Amino acid sequence: MEPKKVMQWNTRASAVYALGVWTMVGSYLYFKYTGKFDTPEFTQPPKTEEMENPNEVTYNTAHSKTVIVYKKDFVPYTTRIMNFIESFTGGAPPGDRDNGK
């Protein structure tokens, strides 16, 4: 493509982008000024007291609530892999595993 054509397309794309941005900004200001864009007040739902299960982990986000229930004697995969590799290598030297103790 010729450099003149590239500059022409760059100018056109910039104009379309600028038009879109000004349309969004203008729409926001119009709705804010007329009062049609009122943000609703956020209220927390009442919390219910639940018994805590040590094998249950809850992750709350703005849009979802995820509950993970682990088995009683659950061992994470990373620990399983580490134990498998250490069975071949003889394990970590003494003192490396228990740095904080």
Secondary structure, 3 states (H helix, E strand, C coil): CCHHHHHHHHHHHHHHHHHHHHHHHHHHHHHHHHCCCCCCCCCCCCCCCCCCCCCEEEEECCCCEEEEECCCCCCCHHHHHHHHHHHHHCCCCCCCCCCCC
